[in-house]
Amino acid sequence: MTEKPIDLDARRGMAAQKATDLRRLLSEVEANEKILRERQSELEAHLLAAPAATWPEAAEKARYVLALYAAMLPTEDTRRRTLIAAVLDDFDRLAHEAHS
């Protein structure tokens, strides 16, 4: 028996190595997606837990919802994407003016 582990990946053919790498990558992506869904659920529960106490808090909730909406828009829907960007810019401008 040897003390050094045998690297089985090095003994496989190129196609088998690529298939193994693909399976590993897919497994990682699925695990990351699960973690992301869980964290997103936690965030949404937090956002729903209580009404916003200030306009900036309400704007943060709106930013989140707009980001969800924007993610579902087709890339070619530039009109709505521009509208979302304008609303987010308004939030930033109004928040800055409120602090000035």
C-alpha positions, 0 to 999 in steps of 0.5 A: 500500500502506498502513502500517496493517494492515486489521482484517478482523474489523471488515469481517465481519458479526456472525455471522462475527465471533462464529464467528471468536471462538468458533474462536479461544477453542476453539483456546486452550482446547484448547491450555491443556488439552494443557498441563494434561494434560502438567503433570498427567502430569509431576506423576503421574510425580513422585508415582510416582517414589519412595515417600513419606518422611513422613506429610505426603508420603503425605497430599499424594499422597492429597490428589491422588488424592482430588481426582481422585476428587472431580472425577469424582463427580456433583454430587449425590453429597454423601455422598462429597463430604462424606466427602472433605472430612472426610478432608482436614480430618483431614489438616489437623488431624493435620498441625497437631497434629504441628507443635504 
